[in-house]
């Protein structure tokens, strides 16, 4: 759980008693590859922190095709924030791409941390802001770049992810077919 503590302390200061309280609320869980942490049509009831592994956020378009929105790697929180905060059904799935080890907080425990630890809400706000900025920075180039440039950008942004995810998920994320991705990869080598 030291990964979680190190992550949190990037965003603010906490004393040992506060850290101990946070750790007491977290439960370690293993999620097997291809299993879901959260599902569309259900209300998100947990916040997770990925210690090891990669998850992806995906949905099905109106043609029934699976679309990968983004990947979440180690040392990041994972939650459908809109669903979690507002108690509404999620429109996305959060799926383990690899076997994952995560620390999970129930909504009740997360709320207790917000109510008990002075400054926890500020830390959480900073974490969410950073995540949203990263998400926009990672998605924005995908709109205007050609497929090869999108692939090269992905390699630069996610050096620890590229060789650990199925090509079908990567192609979906890049908005190209798997055969196009294979051609791009072949031409780069």
MIROVO-410447 format. One line per 8 residues: number of its first residue (from 1); their letters; for each residue y, x negated, z negated of N, C-alpha, C. Coordinates in steps of 0.1 Angstrom, whole numbers. Example, Ala and Ser with C-alpha at 12.3 -4.5 7.8 and 13.67 -1.06 7.14 Angstrom:
BEGIN
1	as	-57:-132:-78:-45:-123:-78:-33:-132:-78; -22:-128:-71:-11:-137:-71:0:-129:-79
//
This chain:
BEGIN
1	xxxxxxxx	-12:-8:0:0:0:0:13:-9:0; 11:-22:0:23:-30:0:30:-29:13; 23:-25:24:30:-23:36:41:-12:35; 37:-1:28:46:10:26:58:6:18; 55:-1:7:66:-6:-2:76:-15:6; 70:-24:14:79:-33:21:87:-25:32; 81:-15:38:88:-7:48:100:1:41; 97:7:30:107:15:23:119:7:18
9	xxxxxxxx	116:-5:13:126:-14:8:136:-19:18; 132:-18:31:141:-21:42:153:-12:43; 151:0:37:161:11:38:169:14:25; 166:7:15:173:9:2:165:3:-10; 172:3:-21:166:-4:-33:160:7:-42; 148:3:-47:141:11:-57:136:2:-68; 136:8:-81:130:0:-92:115:2:-92; 109:-6:-100:94:-6:-101:89:8:-105
17	xxxxxxxx	95:15:-114:91:28:-118:91:38:-106; 102:37:-98:103:46:-86:92:42:-76; 90:29:-74:79:25:-65:66:30:-69; 63:29:-82:50:33:-88:48:48:-86; 59:56:-87:58:70:-85:55:73:-71; 61:67:-62:59:69:-47:44:66:-44; 39:54:-49:26:50:-47:16:60:-53; 19:66:-65:10:75:-71:8:88:-63
25	xxxxxxxx	18:91:-55:18:104:-47:10:102:-34; 9:89:-29:3:87:-16:-12:86:-18; -19:91:-8:-33:91:-7:-38:83:5; -46:73:4:-51:66:16:-61:75:23; -60:75:36:-70:83:44:-73:75:57; -85:77:61:-89:71:74:-90:83:84; -85:81:96:-85:91:107:-92:84:118; -104:89:122:-112:83:133:-105:85:146
33	xxxxxxxx	-107:76:155:-102:77:169:-105:90:175; -94:96:181:-94:109:188:-93:121:179; -94:119:166:-91:130:156:-76:132:155; -73:144:150:-59:148:148:-54:146:134; -41:142:133:-34:142:120:-27:155:119; -21:160:130:-14:173:130:-17:180:144; -17:193:144:-21:200:156:-10:211:160; -9:213:173:0:223:178:-4:236:173
41	xxxxxxxx	5:245:170:2:258:165:0:259:150; 1:248:143:0:248:129:13:242:123; 16:245:111:27:240:104:24:226:98; 32:216:101:29:203:95:31:203:80; 21:198:73:21:199:58:21:185:52; 21:175:60:20:161:54:29:151:62; 32:141:55:39:129:60:29:118:59; 28:110:69:19:99:69:26:86:71
49	xxxxxxxx	21:75:67:26:61:70:14:53:75; 15:48:87:4:41:94:3:27:89; -8:24:82:-11:10:77:-18:2:88; -27:9:95:-34:2:106:-38:13:117; -36:9:129:-39:18:140:-27:23:148; -30:31:158:-20:37:167:-23:52:168; -12:60:167:-13:74:170:-4:77:182; -6:89:187:2:93:198:6:108:196
57	xxxxxxxx	18:111:201:22:125:200:21:130:214; 14:142:216:11:147:229:12:162:229; 12:168:241:13:183:242:6:186:256; 4:199:258:-1:203:271:10:211:278; 12:207:291:23:213:299:18:227:304; 26:234:312:23:247:316:12:248:326; 7:236:331:-4:235:340:-17:232:332; -15:230:319:-27:226:311:-30:211:311
65	xxxxxxxx	-20:203:316:-22:189:317:-17:183:304; -24:173:299:-20:166:286:-10:156:289; 1:156:282:12:147:283:15:139:270; 15:126:271:18:118:260:33:116:259; 39:120:247:53:119:245:57:105:241; 49:100:231:52:86:226:40:82:217; 41:69:214:31:63:205:37:58:192; 29:59:181:34:54:168:24:44:163
73	xxxxxxxx	30:32:160:21:21:156:23:18:142; 16:7:137:16:4:123:30:2:117; 31:5:104:43:3:97:54:13:102; 50:25:105:59:36:108:54:49:102; 64:58:98:60:71:94:56:80:105; 47:89:103:43:99:113:44:113:107; 52:121:113:53:135:109:60:143:120; 57:156:122:64:164:131:75:170:122
81	xxxxxxxx	87:163:122:98:166:113:103:180:113; 104:186:125:109:199:127:100:209:120; 87:208:123:77:216:117:76:215:102; 76:202:97:75:199:83:87:205:75; 99:202:80:111:206:73:114:221:73; 111:227:85:114:241:87:103:251:85; 91:246:83:79:255:81:76:263:94; 78:257:105:75:264:118:63:257:124
89	xxxxxxxx	56:264:133:45:258:140:49:247:149; 41:237:149:43:225:158:40:228:172; 47:222:181:44:224:195:36:212:201; 33:202:192:27:189:196:15:186:187; 6:177:193:-5:172:185:-2:158:182; -6:153:170:-6:139:166:-20:135:165; -24:126:174:-38:122:175:-39:107:173; -50:103:167:-53:89:165:-59:83:178
97	xxxxxxxx	-52:73:183:-56:66:196:-67:56:192; -66:50:181:-75:40:175:-80:46:162; -90:40:156:-92:43:142:-80:39:134; -76:48:125:-63:46:117:-66:47:102; -58:39:95:-57:40:81:-43:43:78; -41:54:71:-28:59:68:-26:63:53; -14:63:48:-11:68:35:-4:82:37; -10:92:31:-5:105:33:1:111:21
105	xxxxxxxx	12:118:23:19:126:12:19:140:16; 15:149:6:16:163:9:31:168:8; 33:179:14:47:184:13:52:186:-1; 43:191:-10:47:192:-24:51:179:-30; 43:169:-28:45:156:-34:58:149:-28; 60:151:-14:71:146:-8:84:152:-14; 83:165:-16:95:172:-22:97:168:-36; 87:165:-43:88:160:-57:95:147:-57
113	xxxxxxxx	92:138:-47:99:125:-46:114:127:-44; 117:136:-34:131:139:-31:138:144:-43; 131:153:-52:138:159:-63:139:149:-75; 130:139:-75:129:130:-87:137:117:-85; 135:111:-74:141:97:-72:155:98:-66; 164:93:-74:178:93:-70:179:83:-58; 185:88:-47:186:79:-35:175:80:-25; 164:87:-29:152:88:-20:156:95:-7
121	xxxxxxxx	165:106:-9:169:113:3:177:105:13; 185:95:7:192:86:16:183:77:23; 173:71:16:163:63:22:156:70:33; 151:82:31:144:90:41:153:93:53; 166:96:50:175:98:61:177:86:70; 178:74:64:179:62:72:166:59:80; 155:62:74:142:60:81:141:70:93; 145:82:91:145:92:102:155:88:113
129	xxxxxxxx	167:84:109:177:79:119:172:68:127; 166:58:121:161:47:128:150:51:138; 141:60:134:130:65:142:136:72:154; 146:81:152:152:88:163:159:79:173; 166:69:168:173:59:177:162:52:185; 151:48:179:140:41:186:134:50:197; 132:62:193:126:72:202:134:74:215; 147:75:213:157:77:224:157:64:233
137	xxxxxxxx	158:53:226:158:40:233:146:38:241; 134:42:236:122:40:243:120:50:255; 125:62:253:123:73:263:134:72:274; 146:69:271:157:69:281:154:62:293; 149:49:293:147:42:305:136:48:314; 128:56:308:117:62:316:122:72:326; 134:77:324:140:87:333:145:80:346; 151:69:345:158:63:356:151:51:363
145	xxxxxxxx	141:46:357:134:34:362:122:38:371; 119:29:381:107:31:389:95:28:380; 83:31:385:71:30:377:68:16:372; 70:6:381:67:-8:377:76:-12:366; 89:-9:367:98:-13:357:95:-6:344; 91:7:344:87:15:332:75:8:326; 66:3:333:54:-3:328:58:-17:321; 66:-24:328:71:-37:323:79:-35:310
153	xxxxxxxx	87:-25:310:95:-21:298:86:-18:286; 75:-10:289:66:-6:279:59:-18:273; 55:-28:282:49:-40:277:58:-48:267; 71:-48:271:80:-55:262:83:-48:249; 84:-34:250:87:-27:238:75:-25:228; 63:-25:234:51:-23:226:40:-34:228; 44:-46:226:34:-57:228:21:-56:221; 22:-49:209:10:-48:201:2:-35:204
161	xxxxxxxx	6:-28:213:0:-15:216:-7:-15:230; -1:-22:239:-5:-21:254:-20:-23:256; -27:-32:249:-41:-35:251:-50:-27:242; -44:-18:234:-52:-11:224:-53:4:227; -47:8:238:-47:23:242:-53:25:255; -60:37:257:-66:40:270:-55:41:281; -59:36:293:-50:36:304:-45:51:307; -54:60:305:-50:74:308:-38:79:299
169	xxxxxxxx	-38:75:287:-27:78:278:-14:71:282; -15:58:286:-4:51:291:2:56:303; -7:60:313:-2:66:325:5:79:323; 0:87:314:6:100:310:20:97:304; 21:87:295:34:84:289:44:79:299; 39:72:309:48:66:319:51:77:330; 44:88:330:47:98:340:41:95:354; 30:87:354:24:84:367:9:86:366
177	xxxxxxxx	2:86:377:-12:87:377:-19:75:373; -32:76:369:-39:64:364:-42:55:376; -43:60:388:-45:51:399:-32:43:403; -21:50:401:-8:42:403:-7:31:393; -11:34:380:-10:24:370:-19:13:373; -31:15:378:-40:5:381:-34:-4:392; -28:2:402:-21:-6:413:-10:-15:407; -2:-9:399:9:-16:393:4:-28:385
185	xxxxx	-6:-26:377:-12:-37:369:-18:-48:378; -24:-44:388:-30:-53:398:-20:-62:405; -9:-55:408:2:-63:415:10:-72:406; 10:-69:393:17:-78:383:9:-91:381; -4:-90:381:-12:-101:377:-11:-113:386
//
